[in-house]
């Protein structure tokens, strides 16, 4: 529940309240200063409702539902229940119970009518005259069979289906403790009440659309299109219409402004960025941006992280995180250039791919190394290839190379040193120096 109604409450005069506020003589009542329910009052109201229900149940059991005492007890129970203000989440399921029962009754009545009128050829006027008021009578089909012998055979064929439909209708009547006429009348009154409520809500929403536009104008250029801001503001306005309590004495525009702003700011936080940022983090980012602009005016330069951390009273790592969150991502499909013939995707380098320059350099180095090694003996060239892993999966130790040639590691070291001295000759080393300098 969202509160309680009091028949003795007087709806406040808004003009008098506005005049009192402007003169400074307005004193808020208890209900103006709190949005919480009075638990003591709630306990008392539920106790009264429970007592009224038990009195009605006793009267119905002893006297019957139509007895004047039962009707009076039912009225008291209805009065006690009407003092509760139910939220839509509770009220809608209650209304749905009535709608669902009414729909089941209509389905069964339609089925019985088709069986009697279409299949059994009973005149429609006769069916309506005899069926209305006998919806819960299981023996109705038998009575009609006796009254209309000319179609008795066809009525006998649909007898089981008609009796089944009447049983279902009777079950609904028994469960709700209401006659079919009362259920239909209740559904009609609910339909009118819901229609009037929707019409009143529609009028309130349409009367305050300009308020949404005036508030949405203040939130432009924040990542959402102006029409999207208006749409989100309209959603907040509809929530305000559902939740507004006129008995508190406040103007609807005052109450609706908060809901409209809340809906717009929440939508900006959720939808304005490609990567959604939590609301609390966006609040930190907004405070950081305001502080940054303020410090730039005071210092004449962009503030340092330490200065922002001190003024925000936050650790430096959180300030850095907020600054990182504030960065807007860019789409790889963003057009580049005046002709829009290329996108950012074409300009982003692939760090995992080898560039043509590196590929050409590696190929030239491999070819030059092979040419230089041809100046050595086959044994010397193979020792260097194994020691430095040239054209091999890995390099080898002196001992591993020695086992390959069946000599000691010292001998391999000598062969390696001799081969390197040959390569250091200017005629050969100059070819390799160009790769080192490049």
DANOR-V414662 format. One line per field, one symbol per residue. phi: phi as a letter, one per 30 degrees, with the letter a starting at -180 (. if undefined). psi: psi as a letter, one per 20 degrees, with the letter a starting at -180 (. if undefined). burial: # if it has 9 or more other ideal C-beta (glycine too) atoms within 8 Angstrom, else .. A space follows every 50 residues. Layout:
# DANOR-V414662
phi->???
psi->???
burial->???
This chain:
# DANOR-V414662
phi->.clbcbeddcdddddddddddddicdcdddddcbccdddddddddddddd ddddddddddddcjdcdeddddddddddddddddccdedcdddddddddd dddddddddddddddddddcideddddddcddjcdcdddddddddddbdd bddddddcedddddddddddddddddhbdddddddddddddddddddddd dddddddcddddddddddcdhbjcdeddddddddddddddddcdcdddic ddddddedddddddddddddcdcdcdceddddddddddddddddddddci adddddddddddhbdddddddddddddddcddcddbjddhdbbeedcddc dccddedddddddddddddddddddcdedddddddddcidibdadbdedd ddddcibddddddddddddddddddedcdddddddddd
psi->qiaqqohiqppqohhhghhhghijjppqrhhhjqjqqohghgggghgggg ghghggggghgghrhiqhhggghhghghghhiipopqhhhgghghhgggg ghhggggghgghghgggggikpqghgghhhhpikhjohjghhghhhhmhh khghhhhjgggghgghggghgggggikqrhhhghhghghhggghghghgg ggggghijhhhgghhhhikrkjiqqhhhggghhhghghhhhhipohiijq qhhgghgghggggghhhghhihqgoppqghhhgggggggghghghhhghj rpqrhhgggghilqqhhhghghhhhippqqpijpqprhikirrhhiipqo iiqpqhghghggggggggggghiiirrhggghghghhjkpkrhrrqrhgg hghhjlrrhhhhhggghghhhhhiphhhhhhhhhhgh.
burial->#..##...........##.#...........#........##..#..##. .##.##.###......#..#####.##.###.##.#...##..##..##. ##.##..##.#######.##.#...##..##...###..##.###..#.. ##.##..##.###.######.##......#..##.##..#...#...... #..##..##.###.##..#....#.#.###.##########..#...... .#..###############.##....#...##.##.###.##..##.... ..#...###.##.#.#.###.##.##.........#......##...... ........#.#..##..##..##..#...##.#####.#..#...#.#.# ##..#...#.###.##.###.##....##.##..#...
